[in-house]
Amino acid sequence: MVFDWDNNKNQSNLIKHGISFEEAIAIFADPSILTFEDTRCNYGETRFVSIGQITLATQEKKAIIVVIHTQISQTIRLISARKANERERKRYDQP
């Protein structure tokens, strides 16, 4: 897989959510990752929501995060990354 993102968006995401896109791409190595289409709005493109676990470098502990992204061929373009809320953590933890 190839990963891509807007550098300005990466910086604003890091400030707002404390997670860089460089750190967030580790979610795609999680064998338990959950990915589904984001159908909440018409974004003009197909967007996906992925919930998975990574180790946060800044805190050296595991966290469940949510990544919003698009995918064209083998390129995944990150849009947003943040820590999962309680509902999302429960969804991830379901067998």
C-alpha positions in Angstrom: 0.0 0.0 0.0 1.0 3.6 -0.7 -0.1 6.3 1.7 -0.7 10.0 0.8 -2.0 13.1 2.6 -2.0 16.8 2.5 0.9 18.1 4.7 -1.1 21.1 5.9 -4.0 18.8 6.9 -1.5 16.5 8.7 -0.2 19.5 10.8 -3.7 20.7 11.7 -4.7 17.1 12.6 -1.7 16.8 14.9 -2.6 20.0 16.6 -6.3 19.2 16.9 -6.1 15.5 17.7 -2.5 14.8 18.8 -2.0 12.1 16.1 0.1 12.6 13.0 -0.8 10.8 9.8 2.7 9.2 9.9 1.7 7.6 13.1 -1.9 6.8 12.0 -0.9 4.7 9.0 0.1 1.9 11.5 -3.6 1.2 11.8 -3.5 -0.6 8.5 -1.1 -3.2 10.0 -3.7 -4.1 12.7 -5.1 -7.6 11.9 -8.3 -6.7 13.7 -8.9 -3.4 11.8 -12.6 -2.6 11.0 -13.2 -0.7 7.8 -16.5 0.5 6.4 -17.8 3.1 4.0 -18.7 6.5 5.4 -22.2 7.1 4.2 -23.1 10.0 6.6 -22.8 12.6 3.8 -22.2 12.9 0.1 -18.6 13.9 0.0 -18.2 13.7 -3.8 -15.9 10.7 -3.3 -16.1 7.4 -1.5 -14.7 7.7 2.0 -14.0 5.0 4.5 -13.8 4.8 8.3 -11.2 2.5 9.8 -11.0 1.7 13.5 -7.9 0.0 14.7 -5.2 -0.1 17.3 -1.8 1.5 17.2 0.9 2.4 19.7 1.1 6.1 20.2 4.8 7.1 20.0 4.3 10.2 22.1 2.7 8.3 25.0 4.2 4.8 24.3 0.9 3.2 24.9 -1.7 1.5 22.8 -4.8 3.4 21.6 -7.8 2.6 19.4 -8.0 5.3 16.7 -10.3 6.2 13.9 -8.9 7.1 10.4 -11.0 8.6 7.7 -9.6 8.0 4.3 -10.2 7.4 0.6 -8.6 4.7 -1.6 -7.8 4.8 -5.3 -6.1 1.6 -6.5 -3.3 0.9 -4.0 -3.1 4.5 -2.7 -4.8 5.4 0.6 -5.2 9.1 1.2 -5.7 10.0 4.8 -8.2 12.8 5.7 -8.4 12.6 9.5 -7.1 10.6 12.4 -8.2 10.8 16.0 -8.7 8.7 19.1 -11.9 6.5 19.0 -14.8 7.5 21.2 -16.5 5.0 23.5 -19.0 3.8 20.9 -16.2 3.2 18.4 -14.1 1.4 21.0 -17.0 -0.9 21.8 -17.5 -1.6 18.1 -13.8 -2.4 17.7 -13.8 -4.7 20.7 -16.9 -6.8 19.6 -15.9 -10.3 18.4 
